[in-house]
């Protein structure tokens, strides 16, 4: 039985409000694929754009990358997602960079992320870490509520909407990252999310870094390179 969640006492779970079926996937042309492969996830609620980075070797682990409310597949910090996807693939960890059907809609985007987790599990990657930036931080935390395939969550400069579900994440690990100069979503969000969560959890803030975290791009890359493999293996 799931623990009670005071934050969600009046919120129906996603499955009580919506339904979605995953009807397979197919390759697609994508100008932003880079070293990855464009993929279209076909669902009962419409097609979802994604870019897959297959691992060299592989160990049944993957990272799902979620962007902010404007959508996209490249993430913050000067293209953090494609860069790390390539580096992690060389270490045997797959990546899926997801483009929402309806950016800024928390419920629909959480469904998209859940479909992506299903797709990864069905493709031989049942252990998934989810990384989300800004709006995507709330999506990443929210989707962890609905799938045990999610083994850890990193919330970067996250909103709090959807993040209340973090009380259900433990014993899976949480990483909270925020820029102390963020003028879009305050660093207080990181303190709230960290406070709501149970162990294991970690919070990292970067002085001078704004919402896009460009000012701390190098440090953030190194942090995620270290944290993600451990989180997936936990």
N, C-alpha and C positions, 0 to 999 in steps of 0.2 A: 504494500500500500504506500502511495506517495505521501510525503509529509504535507501537512497543511501549509498553506501559503497565504498569510494575512493580506499581502499586497493584491492577491488575485481573488479575494473572497467573493467578488461580484462578477468575475470574468469567466465566461464559459470557456472550456478548453476548445482548441481549434477544431478538433474532430466533431464537436457538437454543433459547429456553425457551418462547416464547409466539408466538401469531399473532393479528392483529387486522385486520379488513377494515372500511373505512369505506363505509357504505351510504347516503350522502347525508345531507341535513339538512332540517329543517322548522322553521317558526316555532313558538314556544311562549310561553305566558303566563308572566311572571316578575315577581314583586313588587319585585325589586331591579333591574329593567332601567333605571330612570331614563330618561336620554336615549338609551339603547341599545335593542336589540331582542332579546328572548329567542329562543334558538336551541337546538334539540335535535339533537345529532350522533348519528346512528344507526350503531352498529357491531356487529360480530359478538360483542362481549363486553358489549353493553348500551348504553343511551342515556347520552350525556354532556350535562350542562347547560352552557350557555354564554350569554354576553351579548355581542352584536356592536354595535360603534359604527362606522357607516359614515363614510368621510371625505368632506369637501367638496372635490370635484375628485378628488384621489387620484393617487398615483404608484407604485402596485404595492408599497407598503410597509405593514407592520402590526406591532403589538406584541401579544404573547401574555402575559397576566398570570396568574400562578400564586400561590395563597395557601398558607397553612401546613397543618399536619397536621390541623387541625379543618375544613378545607375553606372554603367560602365564595367569594365573588367580589369582595369589596371591598378586600382587602389591608390592609396596616398603615397607620400614620400617619394615622388619622382619615379613612379612605376615600380613600386615595391613588389606587387604581386607577380608580374611576369619574370622579374629578376630572380626572386626567391623560388618560383616554380621551377625554373631551369636548374638552379643550384641543388634543390632538394631532389629533383629527378635523378641527378647524378649520384645521389646517395641512396637511391632505391625507394623514394617516397613520391607517389603520384600527386598531381594537383589538378583541381578543377576550378577555373575562374568563371564565376557565374554572373550572367546578366539578367536582372529581374524583368518579368513581363510588365509589371506595374510599379516602377520605382516610387518610393515614398509611401507605399501602402504596406503597413507592417504585416497584416494577415496574409495578403497575397504573396508577399516576398518571403514570408516564413514558409508558406506552402512550396514555393519555388526551391528554397534551400532544402526542405525536407525531401522533395523529389530528387534533388541532386545527391543527397546522402543515400537514398535508395539506389540510385543509378550507380554510384560508386560501390556500394555493397554488392550489387548484382554483378558488377564488373570485376569482382575479386579483391575489392578494397574495403573490408568490413570495419576497419578501425580508422576513424576520421577525426581530425582536429579541424575546428572551424575558426576562421579569422575574419572579423568584421570591423570595418571602419565607420565611425559616425553612426548614421542610421543603421548600417550593417552590423554594428556592435549589438544593438538591440535584437536584430534578426538572429545573429549567431547565438546569443544566449537563449532566445526564445525557442529556436529549433532544437536545442539540446534537451528541452523538456520532453520532446516527443520521440526521441530515438536513442537507444543505447549504443548505436553505432558511433555516436559522437563521444569521443574519449577525452576531449578537452576543448576549451574555448579561450581565444584571445580577443579582447574587446579594445579597439584602438580609438581613442577620442570619442567614446561612445555616448549616444543619447541614453536617457533612462527609460524611455518607453520600450517595453519589451524586456528590459534588463531586470525587472523584478523577478523574473523566472530564475534568476541566478540562485535563489534559495534551494532550488531543486537540482543544482548541478553536482554538488558534492556526492560522492568522493572523487569525482573527476576534477582535474585541476583547472584553475582559472588564472589568466594573466590579464591585468588591467593596465593599459598604457595611456598616458595623456600628456599633452603639452601644457606647461604652466602658463604660457602666453596665449592659449586658445581663446579667441574672441568670438567663436561661434557657439561652442558648447563648453561651459566652464569646467575647470579642473575639479571643481566640487563634485561633478558627476562621477569621476573616478573614485572619490572618497565614499560617495554613497554606495556605488556598486560593490566596492570592496567591503564596505561595512555590512551590506546585506548578505554577502556570500559566506559560506563556511569553508573551512580548510579542506584541501590545500588551495592556497590562493597567494597571489603576488601582485603588488602594484608598483609600477615604475612611472615616474614623472620626469619630464625633460625641461629644465629651465630654458626659457627663450623660444621654445617650440610652439608654433601656432597649430591651427586645426589640421592642416595638411601634413604636419610632422616632417616637413622638408628639412627644417633646421636640425633635426636629429636623425636624418635618413640612415646614416652609417651605423649609428648606435642601435637603431631599431632593427636593422637587418641582422646585426650580430646577435641581438637579443632573441629574435625569432628563430634564427638558425640554431641557437642553443636550446631554446625552450620547446619548440615543436616536436622534435624527435622523442624527447623525454615524455612529453604529454601524451603522444600517441601510444607510446609503449607502456604507459602507466596502467 
